[in-house]
Amino acid sequence: MMVVASMWDWMRRHPWRAAAWLLVVVLALASLRVCAAQPRLDRDWVDNLAVMPKVQTTEAGFALDGVVDWSYTKDGPATKTVGDFAAAYADLRNVWFMVEPQPGGDYAAHTLVLFEFAGDRIVGLTVEARLEKGETYDAVAGVFNKFELAYVWASARDLLTRRVTFLDKDVYVYPLRLDAQQKVDFLKALIDQTVDVSTQPRFYNTFTSNCTNELAKVAKLDWHYSWVLTGYSPQRLFELTLIPGETFEAAKAGALMKREIASWNDLPREDFDRALMTELRKRYGD
């Protein structure tokens, strides 16, 4: 009791020192938790993040078994289809960068990529914090190995209507200015990463392994704060001349597609892809 009383007296006389020591203890405990945690592949995941595809590759192309293709109403998923996608690398036409601004400030957004192939065929990749059932995303918890990392491949319809129809978010779709080899190299690198993450689990990290900097690392872009404050990532890509336009403001205005995506909500996957590409060609050309 005397020891406790003495400690209490010291804390009353030195409140700032006591607070500092408390902070050290909390950080030490958090560090122990981070070091002790092990990523896994077999948790009870939320349905929309449960599937990472099985991948087959050849020198000429690739095949994905496990491509999410849900449809949505404003109340949630209407259908929960999972299919496949296969293509030749030679048929890759364009890469598109999608941005979904998040509430709370210009600094926050979710980003993903869409790959366009000959015949108006599209498949997309979203890098996610893989939530378990009952979990919600938290950026602070994401620093401390709270969530695993997921590479989820999905149809354009799934990725875009989920955000516009169900979540009622704005969606911007920007073209990426890449040459033919850069497009193929980017796709191949992300396919390789998908294989790695789906067989050797890793943790998501808000600072170092989020939806945007996973893409930036694969693209071998130098570090920039916008890979963490992801809402600024399209402006950074514009500064790097990877997004075309006279000004960034004009590029952003031309990329907004919420109204159009909402109007295509009930289209089948193939018709959705065709409608999306028709609209993008009107805006950007072939």
C-alpha positions in Angstrom: 0.0 0.0 0.0 2.9 2.4 0.8 4.3 1.8 -2.7 1.0 2.5 -4.3 0.5 5.7 -2.2 4.0 6.8 -3.1 3.4 6.3 -6.8 0.1 8.2 -6.6 1.8 11.0 -4.8 4.6 11.2 -7.4 2.0 11.2 -10.3 0.1 14.1 -8.6 3.3 16.1 -8.3 4.5 15.3 -11.8 1.4 14.8 -14.0 3.2 15.4 -17.4 5.9 12.9 -16.6 3.2 10.4 -15.5 1.4 11.0 -18.8 4.6 10.5 -20.8 5.3 7.2 -19.0 1.8 6.0 -19.6 2.1 6.8 -23.3 5.3 4.8 -23.4 3.6 1.8 -21.7 0.7 2.0 -24.1 3.0 2.2 -27.2 5.0 -0.7 -25.9 1.9 -2.9 -25.4 0.7 -1.9 -28.9 4.1 -2.8 -30.3 4.0 -6.2 -28.6 0.6 -6.8 -30.2 1.9 -5.8 -33.6 4.9 -8.1 -33.3 2.9 -11.0 -32.0 0.2 -10.9 -34.6 0.3 -13.3 -37.6 -1.7 -12.7 -40.8 -4.0 -15.5 -41.9 -6.1 -16.5 -44.9 -8.8 -18.5 -43.1 -10.8 -16.0 -41.1 -14.6 -15.5 -41.4 -14.4 -12.7 -44.0 -17.2 -10.3 -45.0 -18.7 -11.7 -48.2 -17.5 -9.0 -50.6 -13.9 -9.5 -49.5 -13.9 -13.3 -49.1 -12.7 -14.2 -52.6 -9.2 -13.8 -54.0 -8.8 -15.5 -57.3 -6.9 -18.5 -58.3 -4.4 -17.4 -60.9 -3.0 -19.1 -63.9 -0.4 -17.4 -66.2 1.4 -18.3 -69.4 3.8 -16.3 -71.4 0.9 -15.0 -73.6 -1.8 -14.3 -71.0 -3.5 -15.1 -67.8 -6.7 -16.5 -66.3 -8.5 -15.6 -63.0 -10.9 -18.0 -61.3 -12.8 -16.0 -58.7 -13.7 -12.6 -60.2 -16.5 -10.9 -58.2 -19.5 -9.7 -60.2 -22.1 -8.6 -57.8 -25.0 -6.4 -58.8 -26.5 -3.7 -56.4 -29.6 -1.7 -55.5 -29.5 1.2 -53.1 -30.3 -1.3 -50.3 -27.4 -3.6 -50.9 -26.4 -6.6 -53.1 -29.0 -7.9 -55.5 -27.0 -10.8 -56.8 -23.7 -12.3 -55.6 -22.1 -13.9 -58.7 -18.5 -14.9 -58.8 -17.1 -15.8 -62.3 -13.8 -15.8 -64.1 -11.8 -13.8 -66.6 -9.1 -14.7 -69.1 -7.2 -12.6 -71.6 -4.0 -12.3 -73.7 -1.6 -9.6 -72.7 -1.5 -8.6 -76.4 -5.2 -7.6 -76.1 -4.7 -5.1 -73.3 -5.7 -1.7 -74.5 -5.9 0.8 -71.6 -5.5 1.1 -67.9 -8.0 3.3 -66.0 -7.6 4.8 -62.5 -10.8 5.0 -60.4 -11.1 7.4 -57.4 -13.9 7.2 -54.8 -13.6 10.2 -52.5 -14.3 9.5 -48.8 -16.2 11.7 -46.4 -14.2 13.9 -44.0 -11.9 15.8 -46.3 -10.1 16.0 -49.6 -7.2 13.9 -48.3 -9.2 10.6 -48.2 -10.2 8.4 -51.1 -10.4 4.8 -52.2 -8.6 4.0 -55.5 -8.5 1.0 -57.8 -7.6 0.2 -61.4 -9.5 -1.1 -64.4 -7.9 -3.0 -67.2 -9.5 -2.7 -70.7 -9.1 -5.4 -73.2 -10.0 -5.8 -76.9 -13.7 -6.3 -77.4 -14.7 -3.9 -74.6 -13.9 -6.4 -71.9 -12.9 -5.0 -68.5 -11.6 -6.5 -65.3 -10.6 -4.5 -62.2 -8.5 -4.8 -59.1 -9.2 -3.3 -55.7 -6.6 -3.6 -52.9 -8.5 -3.7 -49.6 -8.2 -4.1 -45.9 -9.8 -7.5 -45.6 -12.5 -7.2 -42.9 -13.9 -10.1 -40.9 -17.6 -10.3 -40.3 -18.5 -7.8 -37.6 -15.5 -5.6 -38.2 -15.5 -2.0 -39.6 -12.6 -0.3 -41.2 -10.6 2.1 -38.9 -7.5 3.9 -40.3 -5.8 4.0 -36.9 -6.3 0.3 -36.3 -4.9 -0.2 -39.8 -1.5 0.9 -38.6 -1.3 -1.9 -36.0 -1.9 -5.1 -38.0 -5.6 -5.2 -37.3 -6.5 -6.2 -40.9 -5.1 -8.5 -43.5 -4.5 -7.4 -47.1 -6.7 -8.5 -50.0 -6.3 -8.2 -53.7 -9.8 -8.6 -55.0 -10.4 -8.8 -58.8 -13.9 -7.9 -60.0 -16.0 -6.7 -62.9 -16.3 -3.0 -63.7 -20.0 -3.3 -63.0 -19.3 -4.7 -59.5 -16.7 -2.1 -58.6 -18.5 0.9 -59.9 -22.1 0.3 -59.1 -21.3 -0.8 -55.6 -19.9 2.7 -55.0 -22.5 4.7 -56.9 -25.7 2.8 -56.3 -25.2 1.2 -52.9 -22.8 3.5 -51.2 -24.0 6.7 -53.0 -20.4 7.9 -53.6 -19.0 10.0 -56.4 -16.7 8.1 -58.8 -14.0 9.5 -61.0 -12.5 7.4 -63.8 -9.2 8.7 -65.2 -7.1 7.4 -68.1 -3.5 6.5 -67.4 -1.0 7.6 -69.9 1.2 4.5 -70.3 2.9 3.0 -73.3 2.0 -0.5 -74.4 4.9 -2.2 -72.5 4.2 -0.2 -69.3 0.5 -1.3 -69.3 1.5 -5.0 -69.7 4.3 -4.7 -67.1 1.8 -3.1 -64.6 -0.8 -5.8 -65.1 1.7 -8.6 -64.8 3.2 -7.2 -61.6 -0.2 -6.9 -60.0 -1.1 -10.4 -61.0 2.2 -11.6 -59.4 1.3 -9.6 -56.2 -2.2 -11.3 -56.2 -0.6 -14.7 -56.2 1.8 -13.7 -53.4 -1.0 -12.2 -51.2 -3.4 -15.1 -51.7 -0.8 -17.7 -50.8 1.4 -15.8 -48.3 -0.9 -13.5 -46.2 0.2 -10.0 -45.3 -1.2 -7.3 -43.2 -2.8 -4.2 -44.5 -1.2 -1.0 -43.3 -2.7 2.5 -43.5 0.7 4.0 -44.2 2.6 1.4 -46.1 0.2 -1.1 -47.7 -3.0 0.6 -48.5 -5.2 0.7 -51.6 -3.1 3.3 -53.3 0.5 2.8 -52.3 0.3 -0.9 -53.2 -0.4 0.3 -56.7 2.3 2.9 -56.6 4.9 0.5 -55.4 4.2 -2.0 -58.2 4.4 0.9 -60.7 7.8 1.8 -59.1 6.7 5.4 -58.4 8.8 7.3 -55.9 7.3 7.9 -52.5 4.9 10.8 -52.2 2.5 11.8 -49.4 -0.4 11.3 -51.7 0.1 7.5 -51.5 -0.9 7.9 -47.9 -3.3 10.8 -48.1 -4.9 9.0 -51.0 -7.4 11.7 -52.0 -4.5 13.6 -53.5 -3.2 10.7 -55.6 -4.9 11.7 -58.9 -3.4 15.2 -58.6 0.0 13.6 -58.1 -0.5 11.4 -61.1 -1.4 14.5 -63.1 1.8 16.2 -62.0 3.7 13.1 -63.2 1.9 13.4 -66.6 0.3 10.0 -66.0 -3.1 11.6 -66.2 -3.7 13.8 -69.2 -5.3 17.2 -69.3 -4.8 21.0 -69.6 -5.2 21.5 -65.9 -5.9 19.1 -63.1 -9.3 20.8 -62.4 -10.3 20.1 -66.0 -9.1 16.5 -65.8 -11.1 16.0 -62.6 -14.3 17.5 -64.0 -14.0 15.3 -67.1 -13.5 12.2 -65.0 -16.7 12.3 -62.9 -19.0 9.5 -63.9 -21.6 9.0 -61.1 -24.6 9.9 -63.2 -23.7 7.7 -66.1 -22.8 4.7 -63.9 -26.1 5.0 -62.1 -28.0 4.9 -65.4 -26.3 1.6 -66.3 -26.9 -0.1 -63.0 -29.3 -2.7 -64.4 -27.2 -3.7 -67.4 -25.6 -7.2 -67.6 -21.9 -7.3 -67.2 -21.0 -7.3 -70.9 -23.4 -4.5 -71.7 -22.1 -2.5 -68.8 -18.6 -2.8 -70.0 -19.7 -1.8 -73.5 -21.6 1.3 -72.2 -18.6 2.3 -70.0 -16.1 2.1 -72.9 -18.5 4.0 -75.3 -18.7 6.8 -72.8 -14.9 6.9 -72.1 -14.2 7.0 -75.8 -16.5 10.0 -76.2 -14.4 11.7 -73.5 -10.9 10.6 -74.3 -10.9 9.0 -77.8 -9.6 5.5 -78.6 
